Amino acid sequence: MTQKILGGMVVVVVLCAVYFKSDPRDSQARQTYRESHPTKLQNFFTAAVKDQANGASVLLITIDTLRPDHLGMYDYLRDTSPNMDAFAKTSTVFTRAYSTAPLTTPSIVSMLTGYNPNRHGIRLLWQRIDTDTITVVDHLHRAAYETAAIVSNIVLSKKACGLGDRFSFYDENVDEPEANRPEMLERRAVRTTDAAIQWLQNRRDPVRPFFLWVHYIDPHGPYDAPLDAPKDFTHDTPIPVEIERIAEYVREPDISDGAEYVDRYDEEIAYADREVGRLLQAFDTLKFAQPPLTIITSDHGENMMEGHKFFSHGYEVNDEVIHIPLIVRHPLVKAGTNDRITSITDITPTVLEFAGLPVPTSLDGISITQSTSNRIVYAEGLDSGGSGGLHRTLIGENSKTVVQHGRSNIPRDSWRFDLIADPKQQSPLTVSDSAAEFVQLCNLIRSDPDPGGRPVHLAGDQHSHGPVAGNTDAETMRALRSLGYVK
């Protein structure tokens, strides 16, 4: 894990579906974007580049709403992920990887910047990244990379998050209505894979190194795998649940058996796994001078029958919503299981290192090749109790500390878990006021410029809805309601 990373490697990071239509050099849209934003970003591009990447390419795949404990390589008993399991046999499977938030936009921006949400400033859905925020894509562009993305979730559209402006090409063709919810638009995994393979085979400049990010929305709720999905799971013992506890956008009026929803969630995973396998197979047929680095991960997890609302995410920091899969393959990365603590912020420095580029020391993330001891990672989630604030957590080797606060950024409540004696985090303990993690969280909360973790320019916006910024139109709000983000 500590070997020196050589130049000229190909880096593949698999997370979810992102698609690019590429141009031999740089898109006119991106050039116009640079010229119209005389900011820190423009200065970044005009600065001399001392370290040019030497042929390392990157494939990044993210799978929305994917819990690691529903995958075979994490010891799940159902056969939900045969293709990813096969991939994992020659990879490093990180067992303690965490997102920075149980929402897509903040966690994806953390992945692409290497910063925690309190530093990159994205706290909500439909909140656009600031033009001064430098992403891994910007680093790669400056080193003459071709960059492409294929996204399947409406909250990752250019209009919603602003990330598309950073790429050479950005495919956000999200236009498929769900059968029983016509207002819900998404792109199924099969079309996402088709778009990614098309770009790899027909659109890629054969000379320039590339960065391809693919983001799949399956298995995000509502759980509705297509008829040709590879698995049809059933169960023997029903688990009756109160229908009101099931997230409204997932709920079927005539189904109150929680086990049925788990079946359907797992079927969605199996469907996404089939398509990820097809993408990996197509990628493996390409010829590279150096072997690629491949990473599979997710933006966040999903409550099943845990938390305040069943079959949902977006709130608080329980492991069900912030624990994510992280599987890395490269000949210089030792295969097997790795129990070190990692964060979604580690993706950016890992990509930069394998691409042969300098890793900024200011990042919150560190490369997966770097040895660590006593690592502590950060995550935050909206408070489900209506305080308008956040739950924030620091997770270390042996303990997890949580502090809750409201809009005033004054800590209100706190608790901790002993992860050795209580690995399932069922018995919260009292936090000492002098405990290092508690003090660190309190200082972070008080110094946060965003009231209650909500961007300051949106704090008084009456049109903001829960985890969604207020700069949305009526059509967008209908789409977000269909995804369950807005009531």
VENRAGI-V154656 format. One record per residue. RES is the residue in one letter. PHI is phi in whole degrees, -180 to 180 (NA if undefined). PSI is psi in radians with two decimals (none if undefined). OMEGA is omega in whole degrees, 0 to 359 (none if undefined). Layout:
res;phi;psi;omega
RES;PHI;PSI;OMEGA
RES;PHI;PSI;OMEGA
//
This chain:
res;phi;psi;omega
M;NA;-0.20;184
T;-110;0.11;180
Q;-61;2.65;178
K;-68;2.34;179
I;-84;2.21;185
L;-89;2.64;175
G;-69;2.81;176
G;82;0.20;179
M;-83;2.79;173
V;-103;2.22;181
V;-109;2.22;178
V;-121;2.09;177
V;-117;2.11;183
V;-106;2.12;181
L;-134;-1.01;176
C;-165;-2.89;192
A;-89;2.07;174
V;-134;2.44;184
Y;-136;2.42;181
F;-122;2.43;168
K;-103;2.01;195
S;-103;2.85;184
D;-124;2.67;182
P;-56;-0.62;180
R;-119;-1.73;183
D;-128;2.55;184
S;-71;2.59;177
Q;-63;-0.60;180
A;-62;-0.73;180
R;-69;-0.68;179
Q;-63;-0.75;177
T;-62;-0.70;179
Y;-60;-0.80;180
R;-61;-0.82;185
E;-67;-0.50;183
S;-89;-0.01;180
H;-126;1.36;180
P;-74;1.28;187
T;-128;-2.90;175
K;-55;-0.63;180
L;-65;-0.75;179
Q;-64;-0.73;177
N;-61;-0.61;178
F;-61;-0.72;182
F;-77;-0.49;181
T;-83;-0.25;178
A;-68;2.61;180
A;-65;2.45;177
V;-99;1.97;182
K;-86;-0.50;184
D;-119;1.82;180
Q;-89;2.34;177
A;-64;2.59;186
N;-119;1.12;170
G;86;0.10;179
A;-79;2.22;177
S;-109;2.76;187
V;-131;2.27;169
L;-117;2.07;182
L;-115;2.11;179
I;-121;2.23;175
T;-121;2.50;180
I;-120;2.00;187
D;-63;2.37;168
T;64;0.61;185
L;-102;2.04;175
R;-83;2.33;178
P;-65;-0.58;184
D;-76;0.15;171
H;-112;0.38;178
L;-119;2.55;182
G;-60;-0.70;182
M;-68;-0.23;173
Y;-104;0.41;171
D;75;0.41;173
Y;-73;2.42;187
L;-79;-0.46;178
R;-79;2.62;181
D;-87;1.19;183
T;-87;-0.37;194
S;-140;0.93;183
P;-60;-0.63;181
N;-73;-0.76;177
M;-70;-0.56;176
D;-63;-0.74;178
A;-64;-0.72;176
F;-60;-0.72;184
A;-67;-0.42;182
K;-64;-0.43;178
T;-113;0.41;185
S;-128;3.01;169
T;-95;2.19;178
V;-103;1.91;179
F;-84;2.11;186
T;-88;-0.25;184
R;-127;1.02;177
A;-101;2.49;185
Y;-133;2.51;169
S;-79;2.94;176
T;-94;-0.18;181
A;-165;2.62;178
P;-87;0.55;177
L;-130;2.56;187
T;-63;-0.94;188
T;-63;-0.88;178
P;-60;-0.71;183
S;-71;-0.69;179
I;-66;-0.69;177
V;-65;-0.64;174
S;-61;-0.72;180
M;-63;-0.68;185
L;-92;-0.05;177
T;-119;-0.46;186
G;84;0.18;181
Y;-115;2.64;172
N;-74;2.79;184
P;-58;-0.60;180
N;-67;-0.27;179
R;-103;-0.65;177
H;-86;-0.27;170
G;86;-0.02;180
I;-92;1.97;183
R;-115;-0.34;190
L;-128;2.87;169
L;-75;2.67;180
W;61;0.54;174
Q;-114;2.16;186
R;-84;2.46;179
I;-65;2.47;181
D;-68;2.54;182
T;-68;-0.29;178
D;-86;-0.16;184
T;-82;2.12;181
I;-88;2.25;180
T;-107;2.94;176
V;-60;-0.55;179
V;-64;-0.67;178
D;-65;-0.74;176
H;-58;-0.77;184
L;-72;-0.64;176
H;-61;-0.76;182
R;-64;-0.41;177
A;-97;0.36;174
A;71;0.46;174
Y;-76;2.60;165
E;-91;2.35;184
T;-127;2.46;183
A;-145;2.64;178
A;-145;2.52;177
I;-131;1.95;185
V;-116;2.64;185
S;-124;0.01;181
N;-113;2.27;184
I;-59;-0.48;181
V;-73;-0.15;176
L;-102;0.18;176
S;-66;2.79;179
K;-55;-0.79;182
K;-63;-0.61;186
A;-79;-0.71;188
C;-125;-0.28;178
G;81;-0.05;182
L;-69;-0.51;183
G;-60;-0.48;180
D;-67;-0.33;183
R;-85;-0.35;184
F;-92;2.74;173
S;-64;-0.73;181
F;-144;2.52;187
Y;-142;2.01;179
D;-100;1.93;180
E;-119;0.68;185
N;-76;1.33;182
V;-105;1.73;191
D;-146;0.25;183
E;-99;2.04;176
P;-77;2.44;176
E;-72;2.57;187
A;-57;-0.80;184
N;-99;0.04;176
R;-140;1.41;187
P;-59;-0.43;181
E;-77;-0.21;182
M;-86;2.10;179
L;-109;2.40;179
E;-156;-3.09;169
R;-129;2.12;181
R;-65;2.76;185
A;-61;-0.59;183
V;-64;-0.70;178
R;-73;-0.56;176
T;-63;-0.81;178
T;-64;-0.76;178
D;-55;-0.79;181
A;-65;-0.72;180
A;-66;-0.76;180
I;-65;-0.69;178
Q;-59;-0.78;180
W;-65;-0.77;181
L;-62;-0.71;186
Q;-88;-0.54;189
N;-121;-0.39;188
R;-106;-0.23;188
R;-80;2.33;172
D;-67;2.11;185
P;-72;-0.17;184
V;-98;-0.80;186
R;-77;2.54;170
P;-67;2.72;184
F;-133;2.79;173
F;-128;2.02;179
L;-119;2.15;178
W;-112;2.24;181
V;-124;2.15;183
H;-120;2.05;177
Y;-96;2.36;177
I;-84;-0.50;175
D;-63;2.30;17
P;-107;0.66;176
H;-56;2.47;178
G;-69;2.79;0
P;-70;2.54;186
Y;-81;1.85;187
D;-147;1.28;180
A;-65;2.57;180
P;-65;2.87;184
L;-63;-0.46;181
D;-94;0.26;177
A;-58;2.55;188
P;-73;-0.26;184
K;-130;2.56;175
D;-131;1.61;186
F;-83;2.53;176
T;-133;2.95;181
H;-139;2.75;180
D;-93;-0.63;187
T;-114;1.99;178
P;-65;2.69;175
I;-124;1.61;181
P;-64;2.35;176
V;-134;2.73;176
E;-71;2.18;185
I;-59;-0.52;181
E;-69;-0.36;180
R;-82;-0.19;180
I;-86;2.31;180
A;-51;2.34;189
E;-59;-0.66;184
Y;-75;-0.23;177
V;-98;-0.46;191
R;-63;2.34;169
E;-107;2.17;188
P;-55;-0.51;184
D;-101;0.18;181
I;-124;1.96;176
S;-118;0.26;177
D;-93;1.89;182
G;-58;-0.59;181
A;-64;-0.50;178
E;-66;-0.69;178
Y;-67;-0.65;177
V;-64;-0.74;176
D;-54;-0.83;185
R;-70;-0.66;176
Y;-60;-0.79;180
D;-65;-0.59;177
E;-65;-0.65;176
E;-64;-0.69;178
I;-62;-0.78;180
A;-62;-0.65;178
Y;-66;-0.82;178
A;-62;-0.68;179
D;-60;-0.72;178
R;-59;-0.75;183
E;-74;-0.63;174
V;-62;-0.71;177
G;-61;-0.70;179
R;-66;-0.67;177
L;-66;-0.79;180
L;-62;-0.69;179
Q;-63;-0.75;178
A;-66;-0.69;180
F;-65;-0.67;182
D;-69;-0.28;178
T;-82;-0.23;179
L;-74;2.67;180
K;-102;2.22;179
F;-128;2.60;178
A;-69;-0.55;180
Q;-130;2.65;181
P;-66;2.57;181
P;-82;2.76;168
L;-100;2.20;183
T;-118;2.30;179
I;-130;2.27;174
I;-115;2.29;179
T;-153;-2.96;179
S;-140;2.87;177
D;-82;-0.56;180
H;-172;3.08;179
G;-101;-2.60;185
E;-158;2.32;169
N;-68;2.35;168
M;-93;-1.59;175
M;-116;0.79;175
E;-124;3.01;174
G;76;-3.04;184
H;-77;-0.43;180
K;-138;2.24;184
F;-75;2.58;175
F;55;0.98;183
S;-157;3.14;176
H;-159;-3.14;177
G;113;-0.29;186
Y;-127;2.55;173
E;62;-2.99;190
V;-134;0.55;175
N;-68;2.68;186
D;-59;-0.51;181
E;-58;-0.49;182
V;-107;-0.27;181
I;-115;-0.25;176
H;-77;2.23;185
I;-129;2.74;173
P;-75;2.61;173
L;-149;1.93;183
I;-125;2.18;187
V;-126;2.29;178
R;-128;2.24;172
H;-169;2.54;181
P;-57;-0.47;180
L;-88;-0.03;178
V;-110;2.07;186
K;-62;2.24;179
A;-74;2.68;179
G;130;-2.94;180
T;-94;2.38;179
N;-127;2.15;184
D;-96;0.15;179
R;-69;2.65;178
I;-77;2.27;178
T;-134;2.87;183
S;-132;2.73;174
I;-61;-0.40;176
T;-68;-0.24;180
D;-76;-0.20;182
I;-65;-0.84;182
T;-59;-0.94;180
P;-63;-0.54;177
T;-65;-0.81;179
V;-62;-0.79;181
L;-61;-0.73;182
E;-66;-0.79;180
F;-71;-0.40;176
A;-82;-0.06;179
G;80;0.39;181
L;-108;2.70;178
P;-63;2.50;177
V;-102;2.03;179
P;-57;2.37;181
T;-74;-0.21;183
S;-80;-0.18;185
L;-67;2.64;172
D;-79;-0.50;180
G;-86;2.83;175
I;-132;2.69;180
S;-63;2.56;179
I;-68;-0.20;177
T;-83;-0.23;184
Q;-85;2.27;177
S;-74;2.48;181
T;-137;2.71;171
S;-138;2.51;180
N;58;0.65;179
R;-68;2.43;175
I;-127;2.27;180
V;-117;2.75;187
Y;-113;2.54;171
A;-150;2.75;178
E;-144;2.62;177
G;-148;2.58;180
L;-60;2.50;178
D;-75;2.18;181
S;-79;-0.12;183
G;-85;0.01;176
G;90;0.22;181
S;-75;-0.28;185
G;79;0.13;181
G;-113;-2.63;186
L;-131;2.79;159
H;-103;2.28;178
R;-123;2.52;183
T;-138;2.61;167
L;-119;2.21;183
I;-115;2.13;179
G;-115;-2.98;182
E;-60;-0.73;188
N;-120;-0.08;184
S;-149;2.76;177
K;-132;2.11;182
T;-110;2.32;182
V;-125;2.36;174
V;-127;2.30;179
Q;-108;2.50;177
H;-150;2.87;179
G;-103;-2.74;184
R;-65;-0.37;184
S;-81;-0.08;183
N;60;0.56;174
I;-111;2.13;181
P;-56;2.34;182
R;-110;-0.74;185
D;-144;2.75;180
S;-155;2.72;176
W;-161;2.89;179
R;-142;2.81;177
F;-124;2.40;171
D;-87;1.84;187
L;-74;-0.22;175
I;-83;-0.89;181
A;-80;-0.44;186
D;-136;1.17;185
P;-64;-0.43;179
K;-89;0.03;174
Q;56;0.94;181
Q;-105;-0.18;184
S;-128;1.50;180
P;-65;2.50;181
L;-113;2.79;176
T;-71;2.48;180
V;-98;2.31;174
S;-74;2.38;180
D;-63;-0.33;181
S;-99;-0.02;180
A;-62;2.38;187
A;-59;-0.75;182
E;-67;-0.66;178
F;-64;-0.80;179
V;-62;-0.74;180
Q;-63;-0.77;179
L;-65;-0.75;180
C;-63;-0.73;178
N;-64;-0.69;179
L;-65;-0.76;181
I;-63;-0.82;183
R;-67;-0.52;183
S;-91;-0.09;183
D;-70;2.19;181
P;-73;-0.21;182
D;-95;2.02;181
P;-61;2.14;181
G;63;0.37;182
G;75;0.16;178
R;-101;2.26;182
P;-47;2.35;190
V;-58;-0.61;182
H;-75;-0.13;178
L;-112;-0.06;188
A;-59;-0.62;181
G;-105;0.24;183
D;-80;1.95;181
Q;-70;-0.22;181
H;-93;-0.10;175
S;-74;2.48;185
H;-127;1.89;175
G;51;-2.07;182
P;-85;0.20;185
V;-114;2.33;176
A;-67;2.79;189
G;-87;0.06;184
N;-94;0.76;182
T;-112;2.64;177
D;-94;3.08;185
A;-62;-0.71;180
E;-64;-0.71;179
T;-65;-0.73;181
M;-62;-0.63;177
R;-64;-0.71;179
A;-66;-0.72;181
L;-69;-0.59;174
R;-63;-0.69;181
S;-66;-0.48;177
L;-84;-0.13;177
G;91;0.07;183
Y;-80;-0.40;184
V;-131;2.44;178
K;-85;none;none
//
